[in-house]
Amino acid sequence: MKQLRIIGASVIAVAVCLAFAGAASASPTLTSPSGTTFFGTLTMTATSSVLWKATAGNVTCTGSTSSMKVVSNNESSASGQTSTWTFSGCSGTVHVLTLGATIFHHNTGTVTEKEAEVTLSFFGVSCVFGGGTVDIGRMEGGTPAKVTVNATLPLVSGSSFVCGSTASWSGGYTVTTPSTLFIA
């Protein structure tokens, strides 16, 4: 009888562990407030100068804003179409050609841009960078959440002699909407 109680207790303990493991793996990637699945508008604003570097030169922008609507948020990622993406106060021409989508990855905090394209112009030559899927940086949750961008985007079109084969994009962003955002 004693062995039956031990076996029964062991089965219950395993069942409880499995229940918690299942619940943990089904948690959403983005939460706001903590523990509440986030769906809605997410807006990021540059908190420092944004720097674009290409073979032909550098462009510094004093402002940048990006907004998206989170429409998918599950245990692997949260994502949505980017609705606005602007650069202002730039020392050269920066034009967002294609908005694309933004993806936030569960556990790692990696932020990915998909199919976004940006045009930088140097000496009358337009250089289009981006396209495809590019990891652009990392998000750190909090009040407010922060995104650090440090990305290398491939050349999509333009003279490789003038533009080079890649451009780098760096800067710091703060999530302004929602005011609190956590990443699992």
FENQUIWO-V497723 format. One record per run of one state. SS is the DSSP state (hx for helix, st for strand, lp for the rest). FROM is the first residue (numbers start at 1). LEN is the number of residues. If there is no record, write none. Layout:
# FENQUIWO-V497723
ss=SS from=FROM len=LEN
ss=SS from=FROM len=LEN
This chain:
# FENQUIWO-V497723
ss=lp from=1 len=1
ss=hx from=2 len=24
ss=lp from=26 len=4
ss=st from=30 len=2
ss=lp from=32 len=5
ss=st from=37 len=1
ss=lp from=38 len=2
ss=st from=40 len=7
ss=lp from=47 len=3
ss=st from=50 len=5
ss=lp from=55 len=2
ss=st from=57 len=14
ss=lp from=71 len=1
ss=st from=72 len=2
ss=lp from=74 len=3
ss=st from=77 len=14
ss=lp from=91 len=2
ss=st from=93 len=6
ss=lp from=99 len=2
ss=st from=101 len=5
ss=lp from=106 len=4
ss=st from=110 len=5
ss=lp from=115 len=2
ss=st from=117 len=6
ss=lp from=123 len=2
ss=st from=125 len=6
ss=lp from=131 len=2
ss=st from=133 len=8
ss=lp from=141 len=1
ss=st from=142 len=1
ss=lp from=143 len=3
ss=st from=146 len=12
ss=lp from=158 len=2
ss=hx from=160 len=4
ss=lp from=164 len=2
ss=st from=166 len=12
ss=lp from=178 len=3
ss=st from=181 len=3
ss=lp from=184 len=1
